[in-house]
Amino acid sequence: MYIRSAVPATPELSLVVPAFNEVRTITETLQSIRRHLDGRALTHEVIVAADGDDGTREAAGALAAGDGRITVLGARERAGKGRAIRQAVARARGRTVGFVDADLKTPIEELEKLLPWLEEGYDVVIGSRAMSDSRIERQPPALRRAASRALRLLTRFLIGLQGIRDTQCGLKLFKGEAARDLFSRQRIDGYMFDVEVLHLALRLGYRVKEVGVRWRADRDSRLDPLAGNGRNVLDLLRIRFSGPSAS
């Protein structure tokens, strides 16, 4: 049995894991995260934001029962990735706050490429699939690639983001106070929350660094690049025509 560990009042890292119907992978993902962070002797908490009805919350809860550093949030209804991470960040206590997707398309070891840049004075450090040193180990299907490319062009046209090449990679880190400020202002509940957070960060004067990482596509058939991107376009328009919210 894993020994239950207490979390310091201010751990070095709070890591959010959004997980909508990820019962097939969530146990392995949390064990991988735990092994990696324990190997670094990094004081941490892991907050699993698990919406859905396939048993993901229960599987994560079984691990949390033996490890006090894991907290599980969520409900049966799908509230959206943006809302799930926003609610989890509101609970986070770490000096550094970040999130990584539950399918670990970006391996947890890539965290090590991002952490040093926070020590260099950056407030937001994001993993990227579009840098010269990025490594794509498996490409998504052609239709998803085409839809993603069109969405990137529209994002650049509507939002700008001053040279950020990849807004959607699922590994991002923030200085704790920057995370709590940005997510208290963030309002988009769906996948375009990343764009909103980066848009807010640049408008509010936070320093943002983009870092190349390893990434591999999954074969998740739940993704609908046409209907999903229709919702994403509406959210981009909301971001474009709204200013930073008061904290």
C-alpha distance (Angstrom), angle and dihedral (degrees) to the residues before:
residue distance angle dihedral
M1 . . .
Y2 3.79 . .
I3 3.82 111.9 .
R4 3.79 112.3 -115.5
S5 3.82 110.0 -117.7
A6 3.77 128.6 -158.2
V7 3.81 118.9 -126.4
P8 3.83 117.2 -129.7
A9 3.80 115.3 -118.2
T10 3.83 87.7 -107.5
P11 3.81 110.7 23.1
E12 3.77 119.5 -165.0
L13 3.81 91.7 -117.1
S14 3.79 136.8 24.9
L15 3.80 109.2 -167.7
V16 3.80 119.7 -167.7
V17 3.81 118.2 -155.7
P18 3.83 112.4 -165.4
A19 3.80 107.8 -156.4
F20 3.80 122.1 176.5
N21 3.82 109.5 -178.4
E22 3.81 94.1 -24.6
V23 3.81 98.9 143.2
R24 3.80 92.1 134.1
T25 3.80 93.5 59.4
I26 3.80 109.4 20.5
T27 3.82 98.6 90.4
E28 3.80 93.5 48.8
T29 3.81 90.7 44.2
L30 3.80 94.4 52.4
Q31 3.79 91.8 45.3
S32 3.82 90.2 51.1
I33 3.81 91.4 49.4
R34 3.78 91.7 47.6
R35 3.82 93.6 49.0
H36 3.78 91.9 49.5
L37 3.80 96.8 46.8
D38 3.81 92.9 42.8
G39 3.81 88.4 51.8
R40 3.80 89.3 57.8
A41 3.81 92.5 46.0
L42 3.80 86.2 -128.4
T43 3.80 114.5 161.1
H44 3.78 105.0 -128.4
E45 3.75 151.1 153.5
V46 3.80 125.7 -145.3
I47 3.81 118.4 -149.8
V48 3.80 113.7 -164.3
A49 3.81 112.4 -157.3
A50 3.80 98.9 -162.1
D51 3.79 117.4 176.0
G52 3.81 119.3 171.0
D53 3.77 141.2 65.6
D54 3.81 105.7 -104.1
G55 3.83 98.1 96.1
T56 3.81 98.7 -91.7
R57 3.81 93.1 127.1
E58 3.80 91.4 48.6
A59 3.82 92.8 49.5
A60 3.81 91.5 48.5
G61 3.79 90.0 44.8
A62 3.80 90.7 56.1
L63 3.80 89.2 59.8
A64 3.81 92.0 42.5
A65 3.80 89.9 55.5
G66 3.80 88.6 65.8
D67 3.80 98.8 36.5
G68 3.79 120.9 49.7
R69 3.79 90.9 -161.3
I70 3.82 91.3 72.5
T71 3.82 121.1 80.0
V72 3.80 122.9 -176.0
L73 3.82 123.2 -152.6
G74 3.80 132.6 171.0
A75 3.78 147.4 84.6
R76 3.80 139.4 -122.0
E77 3.81 92.1 -99.6
R78 3.78 118.9 77.7
A79 3.81 106.7 -117.1
G80 3.81 95.3 174.2
K81 3.79 134.7 -95.7
G82 3.80 93.1 -95.6
R83 3.77 93.5 54.3
A84 3.81 92.7 43.6
I85 3.80 92.5 54.3
R86 3.82 92.2 42.4
Q87 3.81 90.9 55.2
A88 3.80 91.8 45.9
V89 3.82 93.9 49.3
A90 3.81 88.6 52.8
R91 3.83 86.3 61.8
A92 3.81 95.8 43.3
R93 3.81 118.6 110.2
G94 3.80 102.0 178.9
R95 3.79 128.7 123.7
T96 3.80 83.5 -130.6
V97 3.82 121.2 36.3
G98 3.77 124.4 -168.3
F99 3.75 146.0 148.9
V100 3.78 137.0 -136.1
D101 3.80 128.2 -173.6
A102 3.80 116.7 -104.1
D103 3.81 92.9 -124.5
L104 3.83 89.9 58.5
K105 3.80 93.3 -136.6
T106 3.78 80.4 161.4
P107 3.83 105.1 47.7
I108 3.79 116.0 -121.3
E109 3.83 89.6 -120.6
E110 3.82 88.4 70.3
L111 3.81 86.5 72.7
E112 3.80 85.8 84.0
K113 3.80 91.3 66.3
L114 3.81 91.6 56.0
L115 3.81 104.5 41.0
P116 3.85 97.8 69.0
W117 3.81 91.9 57.9
L118 3.79 90.8 62.6
E119 3.81 87.2 58.1
E120 3.81 87.6 52.1
G121 3.80 90.5 62.3
Y122 3.80 103.7 -93.1
D123 3.80 116.7 137.5
V124 3.82 97.7 -158.9
V125 3.81 125.1 31.4
I126 3.80 118.7 -175.7
G127 3.78 132.6 -169.2
S128 3.79 113.9 -123.7
R129 3.80 137.4 -161.0
A130 3.80 91.9 -165.7
M131 3.82 105.8 64.1
S132 3.80 125.0 103.5
D133 3.82 90.5 -107.9
S134 3.82 95.8 44.2
R135 3.80 114.9 117.1
I136 3.81 120.7 -149.4
E137 3.78 106.9 -163.6
R138 3.81 96.5 -179.7
Q139 3.80 127.1 13.8
P140 3.83 122.5 -138.5
P141 3.82 119.3 -115.5
A142 3.80 117.2 -72.2
L143 3.82 95.1 -105.6
R144 3.79 92.6 53.1
R145 3.81 90.5 47.2
A146 3.80 91.5 51.8
A147 3.82 92.8 47.1
S148 3.81 91.1 48.0
R149 3.79 91.6 49.3
A150 3.80 91.7 51.7
L151 3.80 90.7 48.6
R152 3.82 91.5 50.4
L153 3.79 90.9 52.8
L154 3.79 91.7 48.8
T155 3.81 91.0 47.3
R156 3.79 90.3 51.8
F157 3.81 91.1 48.8
L158 3.82 96.6 46.2
I159 3.79 103.4 31.9
G160 3.80 108.1 18.2
L161 3.82 101.3 -161.7
Q162 3.81 92.6 -162.6
G163 3.77 101.9 -100.5
I164 3.81 101.9 -32.6
R165 3.79 103.8 147.5
D166 3.81 103.4 -167.4
T167 3.79 120.5 30.7
Q168 3.81 98.0 167.0
C169 3.80 107.0 57.3
G170 3.80 106.4 124.2
L171 3.81 98.9 -128.7
K172 3.80 118.3 82.3
L173 3.81 134.3 152.6
F174 3.80 131.3 -162.4
K175 3.75 137.0 -177.1
G176 3.78 103.1 -102.8
E177 3.78 97.8 -112.1
A178 3.80 91.8 45.7
A179 3.81 90.7 51.9
R180 3.77 93.4 49.8
D181 3.81 91.5 47.5
L182 3.80 95.9 46.5
F183 3.79 97.0 44.3
S184 3.80 91.7 46.6
R185 3.82 86.3 61.1
Q186 3.82 96.7 39.0
R187 3.84 115.7 104.9
I188 3.82 108.9 167.6
D189 3.81 109.8 107.3
G190 3.83 97.9 -169.0
Y191 3.79 136.2 63.9
M192 3.80 95.3 -66.3
F193 3.79 90.5 70.7
D194 3.84 87.4 100.1
V195 3.80 90.0 60.8
E196 3.79 91.0 47.3
V197 3.81 93.4 50.1
L198 3.80 92.7 48.6
H199 3.81 90.9 45.4
L200 3.80 90.0 52.4
A201 3.81 92.0 45.6
L202 3.79 93.3 54.9
R203 3.80 94.2 43.0
L204 3.80 90.9 49.9
G205 3.80 93.9 49.2
Y206 3.80 101.2 -108.0
R207 3.80 116.6 152.4
V208 3.82 111.9 -115.7
K209 3.82 126.1 -163.9
E210 3.82 125.2 -168.9
V211 3.82 116.1 -152.7
G212 3.81 128.5 -170.9
V213 3.82 114.8 -118.1
R214 3.79 141.2 173.6
W215 3.81 115.1 -92.8
R216 3.78 137.7 172.0
A217 3.80 128.3 -171.3
D218 3.77 120.7 -121.8
R219 3.79 125.6 -142.5
D220 3.79 96.1 -120.0
S221 3.82 106.4 162.0
R222 3.84 91.5 -167.5
L223 3.78 90.5 78.9
D224 3.81 115.1 98.7
P225 3.82 107.7 -167.3
L226 3.83 93.7 -169.4
A227 3.82 104.8 44.8
G228 3.80 91.5 32.3
N229 3.78 93.2 52.8
G230 3.80 90.5 49.2
R231 3.80 87.8 62.4
N232 3.79 90.0 43.8
V233 3.81 91.7 55.7
L234 3.81 90.5 53.9
D235 3.78 89.9 50.8
L236 3.80 91.4 49.6
L237 3.79 88.8 54.9
R238 3.81 90.0 50.9
I239 3.81 90.0 52.3
R240 3.81 92.7 46.3
F241 3.78 95.2 53.1
S242 3.78 100.4 40.2
G243 3.79 128.7 75.0
P244 3.79 128.7 -140.7
S245 3.81 111.5 -61.2
A246 3.75 120.5 -123.9
S247 3.79 111.5 -101.7
